[in-house]
Structures are given as C-alpha cells and as structure tokens.
Amino acid sequence: MKVSVCIITYNHEAYIEACLEGAVSQVLNCDYEIVIGEDLSSDGTLAICKKYAAAYPQLIKLISGPVNVGMTNNGLRTFGACTGDYLAICEGDDYWTDPYKLQRQVDFLEAHPDYSMVAENGLVLDTRKGTEQPFNNMEERDLEIHHLLAKRQFPTASVLLRRNMLDASLLNYKFSADTFLWCFLARKGKIRYFPVISSVYRKGEHGMVLSTDKLEWAFLMEKWNNDIAQILPKGFDQQILKRRNFQEFLKVFFFCANKREFKKAFLSLKKCFHYQPFRTTQAVSKFLVKKLRVSLK
C-alpha cells in the first residue's frame, strides 16, 4: 500500500461526510486506503461512517467499538491499523478541498527522500462567526523545530508523512498532540511547507480546544510540552517550552479572573510563577491596574 489516510472521529455527525468525501475523491496513480477510527459517538457519526464503508469496501477500513477508548487510544489504534508507505491525517471535522492533494505530496516525497514530511496551507473556517481565512501567509520554505514550537505553522489535515519514520518509541509517549509528532519527524528528516490551500480546518465549540475546560487544556498542553522536551536535540534551548507553558497558563489566568473563577485563576497563576516569575509579576500588575481603572470610572 502506498498511502494511508488516517481519519479519527468522535461526535462529528455534522462534519464527517465532508471529511469522507474529500478522502474518497482523491485522484491518485497509486493504491491508497482510508482508515477510520470511530470512537463510538453518541450522535450519528458511526452510521455515516458505516454507509461510506459499505459504499467503498475496497477502500475504507472502519474501526469502532466495542467501547469508547478515548481520543489518545483511538488515535493510536487508528495509526497502528494504517499500512501505507505514506500517512495523511484528516480529523473528522476537517476536510480536503483539492482532489490532487495526496498525489502532489506523494510526488514530492518520492523525489526527495531526505524529507520526512510535507505540509500545505489551508483555510480556517470559524463555525461560530461564519468567517474563513488562510491558516497563514507564509512563503514556501523548509521548517525546523524552532519554527514548529514558535506557533502553529499549518493545519494537521495538510500533512503527508513517511510512516516508516514513526518508530516504536512513539508509544512511550501515547502522543495525541500533532506538534509533538511534527517535532519527532523533524529529527528524522526535513519538512517542506507549500502555500497551496488544500484543506479546511473547522474552528468552533465542537473542537477539542474550545470544548475543553481552559485550565484542563493548559495542563494537557504542559504534558505535551514535557513530552516534546524529551525528544529535542541535545543543546536545544528548552526555554521555548517554558515560554509555551507560561503563555498557556497566563491566558487561563486572565480568562478565569475575568469570569471570577478564582480557584482556577489561582492555580494557573501559580503555574505562571513557576515558569516565568518576572513576566508573571509584570502581567498581573498590568491586569490589576487595568481593573482598578475600570472600577474607578
């Protein structure tokens, strides 16, 4: 098998059909498979996946049940069921808009064996506001680990990677964070980014980021950053990970303080002092001055 498409889905009834249409519509001159990991959704997602699996029995492999296994384990078992030389990821609430997306990326990786993965641009569709915009405005370039840790460079659905570079050591981390995966692959080979728009990333309350409690999300990000720290090259500046954790907990502090959720605000503030005490003092001082000014008006 040349290409595996890995689709992880849970409660995506309103979105999964667009995702699957984008996958089955790919035009390739090689064999490919679509592996769907459906984690016993409480809505109609499984029924839609079964409908597509029945319509494309030679193309789609559906994994579901017998119990809900959670996001991380669902991702790991779906990855493990993929057999292709190359692996593409499209979460169930995202979708591809370009039928030649996979072929274009396969051609690049076939011609450039020193690259571990390739990524492209995409559209961010804000389902709350009904707006869309490009994920970024970058030119074509190679990306290194410090780029990947500075900010999100591309949507997950835009990626094609070499599956043989996902060795068994990944299982030690039970990863579910895509940034961890990109950093892991950046140590195996080069990463090329292209500005062509080939996918849509849906941003809204249905997604993991916005649907998860803010403090819980910050602790999850901290765990992922700690995992990333273990795979960074020797001598890499670990301060960038501390800044990432600080910024995440600081956002939670502001959010919870404004919501008068003081216990969560205190816990996040304690984490901020742990990572960057001076910047925490500055940020909190500005916040309190602003609040005082508002109250005096």
N, C-alpha and C positions, 0 to 999 in steps of 0.2 A: 504494500500500500504506500502510495506516495504522500498523500496529505490526509490528516485527520482534522476535522472540525469539532472542537470541544464546546458544547453548549451546556451551561449549568443554569438551572432554572428552579424557581420556587415562587408560587403565587404570582405568576406573570400572565394571567389569563388575557388581559387587555393588550399584551405586547408580544407574546410568544409567536403568534402567527407571522408577524412581520419578520421576526428573527429567523424563523424556519424558511420562509420564502426567500430571504436573502441568501440563505445557505444552499438550498436546493437549486437556486438559479445560477450558481457559479458555473462559468464556462471554462473547462479545463481539458488539456490534452493528455491528462494522466488520471489514474484511479484516485478516488477520494472517498472518504467515509464521513458520516455525521454521527457523532456520539453524543446523545442527550442524557444528562444526569438530572432526572426529575425527582425532587425530594418529597414526594407525597404531599403536594399542595392541597390546601383546603378549598381552593376555587376550581375552575375548570381547566387549569393548565394541563393536567395529565391527559384529559380527554382529547385535547387538541394535539398533544404530542403523539398519542396513540393513532389518531387519524392520519397524521403525516407518516408515521412509521409503517402503517398499513399501505399507504399510497406509494411509498418508496422503500420497499422491503430490502432491496439490494444495496441501498444507500445509507439507510438510517438504522442505528443501533440504539435502542431505548433502554435505559437503566432506571428502575424505580422500585421502591419498596424493599423489603416488606414493612420497614419502619422509617420514620423520619430520622435521618442521621446527622443533620446539621450542615451548615454551609461548608465548613472546612473538610469534613469527611466526604461530603458529596463531591466536592471539587477533586479530592484525592482519588476517589474511586473512578470518577469520570476520566481524569487524566490517565489513570492506570489502564483503562479499557481502550485507549487510543493506540493504534498500531502503525500510524503513518511515519514516514521519514521526517515530515514537517507537521507542525502543530499550529493551528489557528484557534483563537478563543473568541467566542461571542456570547456574552451573558444574555439571558433570556429576555431582558428588557431593552437590549440594544439590537441594531440590525445593520446589515451591509446594503449599500446603495449602488455599488459597482459590481456587475457580474464578472468582471475580469480582475477583480482584486487579488484573488488567490493565484491565478496564473502569472500575473505580473510579479508577484513576490517570489513565487517558486523560481521563475526565470532568473531573478536577481541572485537568490541564494545558490542556485545551481552554478551560476557563473562566478560567484565569489565565495569560495569555501572557507575563507578566513573570517566570515561574518557568522555570528551565532543567531542573529535575528534581524528582521526588518520591520519598520513601523511606518504608518502614514498618518495624515491628518484626518480629522472628522468633524462633524457638526455636533454641537452641544444643543440639545433640544430641552428647554426648560418647560416641563409639563405644567408647572404652576402658573407661569406667566405667558405661556404660549409663544415664546421667543426662541430664536435659534441663531447661533453664531459659530464661527470656526473655533475649534479647540485651541488653536494657537496661530500665530502668524510667522512661524519660523521658516527659514530657507532650508533647502536640502543640506544635510550635514551628518557627520558621524557623532554619536552621543557616547559620553563616558559616564562613569559612576557619579562624579560630582554633579553632572547635569541632571541625572535621574533623581538625585536626592534634593536638589535645589527646589524643584517643583515638578508637577505632572507635565510630561513632555508630549504625550499622545494618549489617545483612548485605548483601552485594552482590546477592543474589537478590531483595532487597526493592525495587530501584530501577526507575524508568521515567524516561527522559531524552529530550530533544529531539535527534534525530540530526543536524539541520542545524547544531547548535552545535559539533559535532565537526569543526572545520575542518582543513585540510591541515597546519597547524603541529604537530598532534599527532604526525605521522610523524617529526618531528625527534627525538622522544624514545623512539620504539619502546617506548611505555609498556606495562607489564603489571601495574602497581600500581593498584588501584582508588582509593586515596586521592589519587593524582596526578590521576586522571580527575575525581573529585569536586571537587577544588580548581580544576581547569581550568574546570569548569562553573559553579562558584561565582562566577567572574569574569564569566560570561556572563549570569547571572540568579540569582534567588533559589532557595533549596532549602527545600522543606517536608518535615517529618517528621511521620508519624502513628503513634500507638502500636498500631494494629491489627496482630495477628500473622498473617502470610500466607505464611510460608516457614519452612523448616528448614535450618539451617546445620550440616553434619556436621563435628565436630572430632575428629580422630584421626590415627593414624600414616600413613594413606593420603594425608592432605592435604599440600600443598606446604610449609606452615610446619613441621610436625613431622617430615616426611620428609627435609628438607634439613639438611645439616650446620649446626650452630649458628653457627659463625664465617662460613661461606659466606653464610648468611641475613643476618647482620648487615652484611656488605659489600654485599649486594644492597639491603638497606634504605637504606644510606648512599647508594647510587647513585640510588635513587628519591627520597630526600630532596633530593639535589643537583638532580635534575630539577625537583622542586617549587619549589625556590628560584628557578629561572629564570622561573617564571610567576606569582610572588606580586606583589601590587600594590606600587607604589612606596611606600616608607616602612614596609612591613610588618616587624615585629620578626623578624629572621632567627634570633634566639637560640632560638626554639621548635624550629627544625630541628636546631640543635646539641644541644639537650637530648634530642631524639628519638634522635639518633645516639649520644650518651653513654649513655643508658639501655639502648639495644640492646646496645652493646659491653660494658657493665657486667654485664648478665645473662650474656653469654657468658663473661666472666672468671670469675664465680662458678661457673658450670656446669663449665667446663673445669678450674678449680683443684680443685674437689671431685672431679673424675674423674681428677686427676693428669695431665691433658693439658697439660703446662706450656708447650709451644711455642705452642699456641693461646691459652692463658691470657695469655702474654706479649704476643702480637700484639694481642689485644683490649684489654689494659691500656694498651698504647702508644697505641691509638686513644682510649681514655678520657682520658688525659692531654692529648691533642691538643685535645679538645673542652672539657673542664672539669677542669683540673688540681687545683683546690682540693677539689672534691667527690670526685674520684678518690682523693686522699690520705685524706680522711675515710673513704670507703667501704672502702678497702683496710686501713686501720688497724683499723677495727671488725672486719673479716673475720679479720685476723691475731690479734687479741686473743681473739676467739671460738674460733679454732682452738687457741690456746695453753691456754685454759681447759679445753677438751675433753681435750687431751693430758695435762694435769696431774691429771685426775680418776682 
